[in-house]
């Protein structure tokens, strides 16, 4: 093997439920909840509909599906009412999920499910792009913290722009892209156009998709907002998540002629980012951890894990984040009580959590380790 190419086997051990979304949503009437087993079946709609038609119930089923009243029966209840049983559900099953804590609330009703990403064979996996995005954010944060003078100009621009009205999807997009290029586009392969992707030094960091994950490792996790007062607010949103204890295994190769970081550097960078997450956010809720080699991966972790605002601005970041919310959320700024953020010296002011087997977890926490191949 060429000396310049370094290859590693890497593992992220899930310490809490982790969600990587596919963009697919499973509607309230597209899954069957079996309360006697605390299990959820995701059926083949085609197979199920064929048997429904076989009983001459197609018109009733269409009317049920078109009924959007919030107090309507679940799909399992409708099927049971019309004589279908668990043996039928098993015939239609694409896969089955642990219902987790998602249906234990006294106010629980049918909820939409956000699906975990799966391959062509219907098996969950974690894309390398998701892991690389996590590392990329941490690397940018690390470079800014260690060379603050080099990025003072773009920092001033971000501070100013955060106070201007903007669409939520476009807020600071240009400024963050400029920052990313300033930090990482260092190769000078195209000196005429420094923003060309060929100048990105992370083009030498190759992260493969993870090995497939057994469907038995999936559970349904309900979104929970956890407050500074230690109160939990359950929200009507479910996600397919991999359960704590699952190993996400993948390979990393680094071309050292292109990428200036090795795996030891990457772990140090991730630890620096974790320290910021704990110092500026999780410690305020008495949550998170001070442990080393902890990463925050996937959706539902919250604002802090996806941005460089706190590493860049430190204690002044609260004002910048408050500006972002104030100028992008419209009426939701007041509705979601962001008016409290400045006085609390914390923004956002809720921690994103979920429950699994009776325990409250922070979303998206894992422990990373590696070995050279």
C-alpha positions as a printed NumPy array, in Angstrom:
array([[  0.   ,   0.   ,   0.   ],
       [  1.205,   3.514,  -0.772],
       [  2.687,   5.237,   2.29 ],
       [  0.658,   8.378,   1.676],
       [ -2.665,   6.52 ,   1.901],
       [ -3.782,   5.776,   5.46 ],
       [ -6.734,   3.412,   5.99 ],
       [ -8.75 ,   2.868,   9.17 ],
       [-11.611,   0.818,  10.508],
       [-13.831,   3.152,  12.525],
       [-16.73 ,   2.454,  14.858],
       [-19.295,   4.748,  16.43 ],
       [-20.986,   3.044,  19.369],
       [-24.469,   4.504,  19.892],
       [-24.828,   5.859,  23.439],
       [-28.359,   7.106,  22.745],
       [-30.911,   6.789,  19.929],
       [-29.448,   8.079,  16.647],
       [-31.562,   9.202,  13.691],
       [-30.396,   9.574,  10.081],
       [-33.397,  10.617,   8.022],
       [-34.208,   9.397,   4.531],
       [-36.721,  12.164,   3.876],
       [-39.478,   9.537,   3.714],
       [-42.453,   9.916,   6.039],
       [-44.666,   7.041,   7.072],
       [-48.159,   8.435,   7.503],
       [-50.379,   7.887,  10.532],
       [-52.419,   5.383,   8.528],
       [-49.503,   3.551,   6.961],
       [-48.32 ,   1.499,   9.935],
       [-49.964,  -0.955,  12.325],
       [-49.424,  -0.575,  16.053],
       [-49.891,  -3.716,  18.148],
       [-50.229,  -2.528,  21.779],
       [-50.253,  -6.07 ,  23.165],
       [-46.684,  -6.468,  21.9  ],
       [-45.53 ,  -2.847,  21.935],
       [-44.553,  -3.438,  18.306],
       [-45.186,  -1.595,  15.059],
       [-45.522,  -3.29 ,  11.676],
       [-44.738,  -1.407,   8.479],
       [-46.883,  -3.236,   5.921],
       [-46.688,  -3.562,   2.173],
       [-49.614,  -1.326,   1.228],
       [-50.104,  -3.3  ,  -2.009],
       [-50.426,  -6.664,  -0.212],
       [-52.663,  -5.182,   2.467],
       [-54.935,  -3.456,  -0.048],
       [-55.27 ,  -6.682,  -2.06 ],
       [-56.667,  -8.494,   0.989],
       [-58.913,  -5.526,   1.848],
       [-60.364,  -5.67 ,  -1.665],
       [-60.764,  -9.438,  -1.261],
       [-63.246,  -8.708,   1.542],
       [-65.062,  -6.109,  -0.554],
       [-63.936,  -3.271,   1.754],
       [-62.2  ,  -1.047,  -0.813],
       [-64.743,   1.785,  -0.56 ],
       [-64.685,   1.766,   3.247],
       [-60.88 ,   1.77 ,   3.19 ],
       [-60.703,   4.703,   0.766],
       [-63.133,   6.673,   2.944],
       [-61.052,   5.852,   6.023],
       [-57.835,   6.997,   4.346],
       [-59.472,  10.259,   3.217],
       [-60.86 ,  11.031,   6.681],
       [-58.438,  13.569,   8.159],
       [-60.157,  14.082,  11.511],
       [-57.619,  14.114,  14.319],
       [-59.624,  11.679,  16.446],
       [-59.884,   9.031,  13.746],
       [-58.97 ,   5.44 ,  14.544],
       [-55.48 ,   4.08 ,  13.887],
       [-54.896,   1.699,  10.991],
       [-54.609,  -1.22 ,  13.416],
       [-57.948,  -0.325,  14.983],
       [-59.644,  -0.04 ,  11.587],
       [-58.253,  -3.378,  10.445],
       [-59.277,  -5.084,  13.686],
       [-62.791,  -3.693,  13.379],
       [-63.064,  -5.294,   9.944],
       [-61.9  ,  -8.73 ,  11.002],
       [-58.176,  -8.664,  10.217],
       [-55.848, -10.256,  12.748],
       [-52.163, -10.436,  13.629],
       [-51.668, -13.338,  11.217],
       [-52.773, -11.008,   8.398],
       [-50.406,  -8.288,   9.571],
       [-47.528, -10.776,   9.451],
       [-48.336, -11.641,   5.814],
       [-48.124,  -7.982,   4.812],
       [-45.046,  -7.117,   6.887],
       [-42.124,  -5.331,   5.25 ],
       [-40.441,  -4.917,   8.624],
       [-41.259,  -4.575,  12.309],
       [-40.201,  -2.027,  14.915],
       [-40.023,  -1.807,  18.681],
       [-42.679,   0.734,  19.677],
       [-40.349,   2.087,  22.358],
       [-41.866,   4.749,  24.58 ],
       [-43.737,   6.31 ,  21.681],
       [-47.239,   5.131,  22.581],
       [-47.108,   5.023,  26.38 ],
       [-48.39 ,   8.548,  26.997],
       [-52.003,   8.835,  28.139],
       [-52.532,  11.337,  25.324],
       [-50.825,   9.171,  22.704],
       [-52.503,   8.837,  19.347],
       [-51.443,   8.057,  15.794],
       [-48.366,  10.04 ,  14.75 ],
       [-46.382,  10.399,  11.555],
       [-43.056,   8.528,  11.489],
       [-39.872,   9.964,   9.977],
       [-38.034,   7.017,   8.44 ],
       [-34.376,   6.059,   8.9  ],
       [-32.353,   5.91 ,   5.68 ],
       [-32.184,   2.426,   4.118],
       [-30.388,   0.853,   1.192],
       [-31.97 ,  -0.726,  -1.899],
       [-32.673,  -3.882,   0.127],
       [-34.542,  -2.002,   2.842],
       [-31.753,  -2.244,   5.43 ],
       [-30.666,   0.741,   7.578],
       [-27.189,   2.21 ,   7.222],
       [-25.383,   5.48 ,   7.942],
       [-24.115,   7.306,   4.833],
       [-20.466,   8.325,   4.832],
       [-21.607,  11.82 ,   3.879],
       [-23.42 ,  12.18 ,   7.225],
       [-20.282,  11.223,   9.15 ],
       [-18.074,  13.451,   7.01 ],
       [-20.455,  16.371,   7.54 ],
       [-20.116,  15.91 ,  11.308],
       [-16.317,  15.902,  11.02 ],
       [-16.331,  18.878,   8.66 ],
       [-18.27 ,  21.033,  11.13 ],
       [-15.897,  20.076,  13.949],
       [-12.803,  20.823,  11.827],
       [-14.034,  24.283,  10.863],
       [-14.853,  25.011,  14.509],
       [-11.402,  23.865,  15.629],
       [ -9.531,  25.98 ,  13.084],
       [-11.557,  29.076,  14.001],
       [-10.865,  28.608,  17.716],
       [ -7.147,  28.095,  17.206],
       [ -6.574,  30.849,  14.641],
       [ -9.144,  33.497,  15.581],
       [ -7.251,  36.408,  14.017],
       [ -7.409,  34.791,  10.566],
       [-11.207,  34.695,  10.627],
       [-11.989,  37.974,  12.398],
       [-13.306,  39.579,   9.22 ],
       [-15.82 ,  36.858,   8.387],
       [-16.769,  36.696,  12.075],
       [-17.694,  40.399,  11.98 ],
       [-19.753,  39.83 ,   8.832],
       [-21.661,  36.933,  10.418],
       [-22.353,  39.027,  13.525],
       [-23.763,  41.828,  11.385],
       [-25.765,  39.595,   9.039],
       [-27.336,  37.674,  11.925],
       [-29.27 ,  40.851,  12.753],
       [-30.877,  41.102,   9.304],
       [-34.206,  39.632,   8.21 ],
       [-33.773,  36.426,   6.211],
       [-35.487,  33.229,   5.18 ],
       [-34.77 ,  30.357,   7.509],
       [-33.149,  28.209,   4.791],
       [-30.988,  31.049,   3.485],
       [-29.877,  32.732,   6.701],
       [-26.066,  33.164,   6.747],
       [-25.756,  30.613,   3.935],
       [-23.401,  32.772,   1.857],
       [-21.314,  33.785,   4.863],
       [-20.962,  30.189,   6.096],
       [-19.942,  29.013,   2.639],
       [-17.324,  31.764,   2.549],
       [-16.041,  30.692,   5.964],
       [-15.873,  27.031,   4.927],
       [-13.843,  27.88 ,   1.84 ],
       [-11.498,  30.13 ,   3.793],
       [-10.815,  27.352,   6.304],
       [-10.68 ,  24.263,   4.081],
       [-10.042,  25.332,   0.462],
       [ -6.268,  25.496,   0.821],
       [ -4.907,  23.29 ,  -1.98 ],
       [ -4.421,  25.967,  -4.686],
       [ -5.108,  23.478,  -7.47 ],
       [ -7.145,  26.194,  -9.17 ],
       [ -5.495,  29.491,  -8.253],
       [ -7.787,  31.507, -10.5  ],
       [-10.907,  30.315,  -8.704],
       [-10.122,  29.616,  -5.061],
       [-13.752,  28.606,  -4.393],
       [-13.464,  25.638,  -6.756],
       [-14.123,  22.341,  -4.935],
       [-10.809,  20.968,  -6.255],
       [ -9.131,  23.205,  -3.654],
       [-10.937,  21.505,  -0.746],
       [ -8.344,  19.709,   1.398],
       [-11.044,  17.333,   2.695],
       [-11.302,  15.864,  -0.809],
       [ -8.527,  13.616,   0.5  ],
       [-10.746,  12.345,   3.344],
       [-12.836,   9.408,   2.113],
       [-15.496,   7.998,   4.416],
       [-17.444,   4.964,   3.28 ],
       [-21.06 ,   4.192,   4.067],
       [-21.475,   2.098,   7.187],
       [-22.129,  -1.6  ,   7.172],
       [-25.836,  -2.371,   7.155],
       [-27.62 ,  -2.348,  10.494],
       [-30.08 ,  -5.061,  11.492],
       [-33.704,  -3.893,  11.402],
       [-34.003,  -5.302,  14.938],
       [-31.753,  -2.432,  16.041],
       [-34.422,   0.14 ,  15.14 ],
       [-36.894,   1.625,  17.593],
       [-39.419,   4.428,  17.47 ],
       [-38.321,   7.531,  19.357],
       [-40.611,  10.382,  20.253],
       [-39.261,  13.909,  20.107],
       [-39.033,  15.437,  23.595],
       [-38.072,  19.007,  24.475],
       [-36.305,  19.092,  27.856],
       [-36.267,  22.429,  29.695],
       [-33.953,  24.064,  32.221],
       [-36.665,  23.358,  34.805],
       [-36.227,  19.617,  34.084],
       [-39.648,  19.39 ,  32.464],
       [-40.358,  17.192,  29.454],
       [-42.615,  18.249,  26.601],
       [-43.595,  15.382,  24.305],
       [-44.082,  16.417,  20.697],
       [-46.24 ,  14.591,  18.108],
       [-43.283,  13.402,  16.048],
       [-41.782,   9.92 ,  15.85 ],
       [-38.464,   8.916,  14.313],
       [-37.024,   5.549,  13.418],
       [-33.771,   5.476,  15.401],
       [-31.03 ,   2.966,  16.007],
       [-31.032,   1.896,  19.637],
       [-28.318,   2.529,  22.241],
       [-25.662,  -0.162,  22.072],
       [-25.679,  -0.384,  18.256],
       [-22.309,  -0.235,  16.505],
       [-21.971,   1.853,  13.335],
       [-18.928,   0.452,  11.503],
       [-17.289,   2.007,   8.449],
       [-13.936,   2.548,   6.748],
       [-11.949,   5.747,   6.377],
       [ -9.055,   6.41 ,   4.018],
       [ -6.944,   9.562,   4.086],
       [ -4.718,  10.725,   1.253],
       [ -2.021,  12.563,   3.182],
       [ -0.826,  14.385,   0.055],
       [ -4.182,  16.19 ,  -0.017],
       [ -5.691,  16.09 ,   3.474],
       [ -3.611,  17.699,   6.274],
       [ -5.39 ,  15.735,   9.02 ],
       [ -4.889,  12.161,  10.209],
       [ -7.287,  10.173,  12.41 ],
       [ -5.57 ,  11.344,  15.583],
       [ -6.147,  14.941,  14.493],
       [ -9.784,  14.186,  13.681],
       [-10.39 ,  12.65 ,  17.125],
       [ -8.777,  15.689,  18.792],
       [-10.977,  17.989,  16.721],
       [-14.124,  16.045,  17.607],
       [-13.146,  16.206,  21.289],
       [-12.743,  19.973,  21.046],
       [-16.199,  20.282,  19.503],
       [-17.665,  18.024,  22.202],
       [-16.123,  20.252,  24.895],
       [-17.864,  23.281,  23.366],
       [-21.189,  21.433,  23.191],
       [-20.914,  20.522,  26.857],
       [-19.627,  23.882,  28.084],
       [-22.094,  26.121,  26.276],
       [-25.179,  23.923,  26.182],
       [-25.544,  20.492,  27.758],
       [-24.034,  21.438,  31.117],
       [-26.805,  24.006,  31.57 ],
       [-29.344,  21.178,  31.571],
       [-27.111,  18.867,  33.639],
       [-27.1  ,  16.612,  30.601],
       [-24.553,  15.501,  28.029],
       [-21.182,  14.239,  29.233],
       [-17.595,  15.36 ,  29.777],
       [-16.287,  12.088,  28.367],
       [-13.767,  12.049,  25.52 ],
       [-14.402,  10.653,  22.038],
       [-18.096,  11.545,  22.178],
       [-19.744,  12.685,  18.948],
       [-23.153,  14.101,  18.053],
       [-24.505,  12.484,  14.902],
       [-27.66 ,  12.719,  12.828],
       [-30.949,  14.564,  13.038],
       [-32.739,  15.718,  16.146],
       [-29.575,  16.698,  18.059],
       [-30.447,  20.378,  17.891],
       [-28.907,  23.604,  16.599],
       [-25.601,  23.42 ,  18.455],
       [-24.34 ,  20.188,  16.873],
       [-24.788,  21.455,  13.312],
       [-23.201,  24.909,  13.449],
       [-19.951,  26.682,  14.307],
       [-21.627,  29.663,  16.023],
       [-20.709,  28.697,  19.596],
       [-17.064,  27.756,  18.895],
       [-16.719,  30.987,  16.907],
       [-18.355,  33.429,  19.344],
       [-18.075,  31.684,  22.709],
       [-20.174,  33.387,  25.387],
       [-21.311,  35.997,  22.84 ],
       [-22.918,  33.276,  20.696],
       [-26.222,  33.563,  22.575],
       [-26.785,  37.01 ,  21.067],
       [-25.965,  35.781,  17.555],
       [-28.247,  32.725,  17.821],
       [-31.017,  34.888,  19.26 ],
       [-30.615,  37.238,  16.28 ],
       [-30.91 ,  34.291,  13.903],
       [-34.103,  33.074,  15.538],
       [-35.576,  36.568,  15.845],
       [-35.005,  37.295,  12.17 ],
       [-36.021,  33.957,  10.669],
       [-38.837,  32.516,  12.789],
       [-41.421,  35.273,  12.438],
       [-44.317,  34.8  ,  14.871],
       [-42.822,  31.468,  16.02 ],
       [-40.08 ,  33.444,  17.781],
       [-42.594,  34.504,  20.443],
       [-44.677,  31.324,  20.223],
       [-41.676,  29.157,  21.094],
       [-40.611,  31.532,  23.879],
       [-37.305,  32.6  ,  22.372],
       [-37.895,  35.988,  24.018],
       [-36.444,  34.354,  27.156],
       [-33.154,  33.32 ,  25.547],
       [-31.102,  36.438,  26.277],
       [-32.138,  36.594,  29.929],
       [-31.407,  32.869,  30.294],
       [-28.058,  33.354,  28.497],
       [-28.922,  30.223,  26.525],
       [-30.16 ,  29.81 ,  22.972],
       [-31.799,  27.51 ,  22.068],
       [-33.335,  27.066,  25.51 ],
       [-34.476,  23.421,  25.232],
       [-32.446,  20.223,  24.951],
       [-33.508,  17.661,  22.344],
       [-34.186,  14.328,  24.018],
       [-36.116,  11.086,  23.721],
       [-36.945,   8.094,  25.9  ],
       [-35.916,   4.477,  25.464],
       [-36.776,   1.683,  27.908],
       [-37.79 ,   4.206,  30.544],
       [-34.599,   6.279,  30.388],
       [-34.307,   9.843,  29.104],
       [-31.555,  10.203,  26.487],
       [-29.982,  13.104,  24.623],
       [-30.491,  12.528,  20.9  ],
       [-27.624,  11.468,  18.665],
       [-24.809,  10.664,  21.112],
       [-22.122,   8.148,  20.162],
       [-18.564,   7.161,  21.085],
       [-16.004,   6.967,  18.269],
       [-12.939,   4.7  ,  18.111],
       [-10.641,   3.506,  15.34 ],
       [ -7.853,   1.14 ,  14.418],
       [ -5.399,   1.287,  11.549],
       [ -5.844,  -1.259,   8.774]])
